């Protein structure tokens, strides 16, 4: 595993981070008004589908946040596509690992506040701001890009997204993309200039294999792929309404219900302020 980084000036790294986060925020603002006509398609199990198809795949065993287990379900029609990606990777000598799939609004809200994730974002915001804590609005904007805090922009809440890693079948080593899932830094955008050529090559080869089955990558995270939602339509310049939006899913009946308030923040600014204070206290205790 090659962890060597290309040396770059600190100012260049800071400028790139700020530029990418602003581009990401601008893109998110375009998602908010995009039309979605929820089709009501149900969910299916990724592990069950892979097993039935004889495709070797891996699934994360970590918690999403707190005690919440990950839910490896997504829209039925997309499950077939993911299994086909996994089959192609097996033929390549690789194993597709699903790090995450569907998230309920509760899961997403807790993920935003997860200390390992939120503290990393706060640290980067302080770094970007020259060593001082920026206003809560700035932290909230960065978190909006990296950990969707609004249902409409969080494609995991639509059941239309996966986060992935990839491993080799022969020795179990990771196909290294420069950094592990979930990296929160200037190294996170797909084409970050601060990763090695080998890491970039791996990122792009994995992306090509996933996108061959209709998914599209989120440019600001090297592990995220989605399809047939508002974000996906915008990334592919498709003006037609998207068929998947944020939903409540009942696993007992497999019924989906469109979220009635998809533009409401999961963690409003007062909550973000409290989380920033908690992050600063954790940093003080670790110092």
Secondary structure, DSSP 8 states (H G I E B T S, - for coil): ---------HHHHHHHHHHHHHHHHHHHHHHHT--B------EEEHHHHHHHHT--EEE--SEEETTEE-B-EEEHHHHHHHHHHHHHHHHHTEEEEEEE-B--HHHHHHHHH-HHHHHHHHHHHHHHTTTS---HHHHHHHHHHHS--BGGG-GGGGT-EEEEEEEETTT--B---SS-TT--STT-STT-TTS-HHHHHHHHHHHHHHHTTT-EE-TT-TTEEE-SBHHHHHHTT--S-BSB--EEEETTTTEEEE-TTTTSBSS-HHHHHHHHHHHHHHHHHH-
